[in-house]
Amino acid sequence: MEADDAGGLIEMSGKERERLRAVQELRKGHLRQAKAAAQLGLSVRQIKRLVRAHRTGGAKALVSKRRGAPSNRRIDPTERQRILELVAEHYPDFGPTLAAEYLRARHGFEHSVETLRQWLIGAGRHRPKRRRQPRVYQTRERRAQLGELVQIDGSPHAWLEDRAPRCTLIAFVDDATSRLLYARFAPAETSRAYLHGLRHYATAYGRPLAFYSDRHSIFRKHDPEDPTPTQFERAVRALDIAPILALSPQAKGRVERSFQTLQDRLVKALRLAGIHTIEAANAFLPGFMAEYNSRFGKAARDPADAHRPLTIDAQSLLHLTCEQHPRTLSKSLSCQFAGRLYLIQTGLATGYQLRGARVTVCDDGGVDAVPLLREGKPLPFKSFARHELPPRIADDKTVDAIVEQARARQRIEPLSPPPPPWDVLRPPKTTNRAARVRAARSGGANANP
């Protein structure tokens, strides 16, 4: 506020107040026009106009005539209302940034994200988050080349919301570029899911230098006295890839931040696409990954690719990335695995040599397709079904999937009536001879002798 010549108050901006003081100094003869023009960033001609306006109209003449009038760049209120209705109908729980991207792609939205954010705040549909004090962690510079370090993890989440059971997204994220190189939905975070990911990743890109993961039992044995590697560690080391374990979730922040973004954007993209099954979601992922990498991918400092080519064929890679379990053949050249009997089919001379031989069962989730290997070579066999029990051992990342499987099985299989108790089928024993005689005379067929 500034006082005018009549003693009233005038609302003025900071720039207008600065001009008023300069003009007052000019009129008093304390300041030259050239110096005033340099201070205000104006020309001498503009300074003369301001002096003439102040001489005729006082301080009020220096106030902008556009004050209180609508801007010439104002967006039509009908356009604002149309966008708000579209957000309410299609994107009610979207943030302003994501909503603006979908509005721009599908509905011709041409304004900035900040414009949409202010509209949503004004309509009471968006509440800005309070900026929390960030925790300080020691920063680690990105690797220079693609494929030097790949961060891997799984995220159990309601990816399909209430349209399907909870599942897990297995993701491989490159440290140098933050690109999503592999992603696939699985019922649970298991060794088999990571082995499938390793197989597809190595086929598509080759062998990276190292994998960076957490310290889950999938990636390391918790018993320090057990030298046997885990299934995933065995396969990774066989491909000459270094497994590295992180000490904290923040250490593998690339993949953790990717999951934060995916739990917002991917969930909503699956909803808009009308996807209800894991199979359809996996078919949707490649197109989404291409858009994600173009939006959030970074350029590597070194354009060279650190991936190394595979030195084994596809069949060997398939066997290597299966769950491998050692077995010993019996005298009949058979072994059992997962409730099935496997019988080796071979000649008499060769069969005699295989008695007691150690073989490897390569389990990839199939039944009859399970290969049996001896010294890396497959053996011909036949399989027969045995009594099969559901798995009972689970950890915190697989228990949800086992409960959902039990729920589905119990809905389908009817409950058979329990057998009658034994005391109903057989009358109780009598304790004296007279009672037994009376029971025999009464015609009791099942009386005790």
C-alpha positions, 0 to 999 in steps of 0.5 A: 500500500502507498499513500496518494497525494490526497492522503488515501491508500493505493494498492500497488505491486513492488515494481510499481512502488519502485517506479513511484519512488524513482519518479518522486526523486526525479521530480525533486531533482535528486535523480537524473533520467538516465540513471533512473532508466538504468535502475528500473530497466526502462528507456529514457522515453518511458521514464518521461512518460511516467513523470508526465503521468505522475504530474497529471494523475499522481501515484494512481497514474502509475498503477496498471490499468489491467489490475482486477481485469481478467487476463487475456490468456485466461482459459475458457471456464467451459474448457476448465469444467470439461476437463474436471468432468473428464477427470472425475469420470475417468481418472478420479484417483490419478495425480495431476501429472499422470492425469495430464498425460492421459488427458493429453493423449486421449482427450486433447488436453493442451495445458500444463500440468501445473494448470491442471493441478491448480484446477484440481486443488480449487475444485477440492479434488486434489490435496497437495502432499506436504514435503517431508524432510528427506533422509540423507543416504550416501549417494552412489554414482550410477554405473557407466554402461548398460548391463554392468549392474542390474537390480532385481526385486519383486513387489507383491501388490494388488496390481489388478486391484479387486479384479484378481488375487494379489500377485507379484511383479518381478522386475530387472532394472538397469542401474546405468539407465533406470530402464525396465529390462524385464518385468513379469507377473507371477503368483508369488516371489519364488525361485522359479519366477526369478529363474524364468526371468533370468532365462528371458533376460539372458536370451534377450540381452546376454549376460550382465556383469552382476545382479544386485538383490536383497538378502532373501532366501532366494538369493542366499542361504541363511545357514552359514554352515551350508555351502550349497548355493540356492537355485538362483545363485547356482544358475547365476554363477554358472552363467558367470554373473556376479551375485551381489547382496544389498545391505538395505532397500535404499542401496538398490534404490533404482528398482525400489523407486521403479516399484513406487512409480509402477504401483501408481502408473501400471495399476491405473493403466491395467485398470483402463485397459480392462485387464482381469487376469495375470496372463492378460497383464503379462501380454500388456507389459511389453507395450507399457515397458516401452512407454515407461522406458521412453518416459523415465529411462536415462542415457548411459554415460558410456554408450557401450553395452556391457552385456556378454553373449551367451556361450551355450545353446537354448536347450542348455540354458533351459536346463540351467535355469530350471530348479535342479534336484539331485536324485539316485537311481534305484536298481530298477532305474527309477527315482521319485520327485514331486509325487511322481515316479520316473523310470529310465528307458534304456538298453540292458547293458547301459541300464546295468551301469546306471544302477545307483547313478546320480541324476539331476531332475530339472523342474520347470513347473511342468509334469511330463516335461521334466528332464533328467540329466546325467553328466549334463545329458538328458536321459529318456524316461517315462513318468507315472503319477503317485500320491501328490501332496500340496506344499506346506512349507512357505515363507512370507512371500509365498504364503498368500499364493498358497492361501489363494490356491487353497481357497480356489481348490476348496471352492471346487472340490465338494466336501465328502461326508466323514465315515461313521464312527466305529462305535455306531457300526459295532455295538459295545461289548457286554461285560457279563455272560447273562447280558450276552445270552439275552443279546443272542436270544433277541436276534442281534446279528452282531452280538459278541459271542 
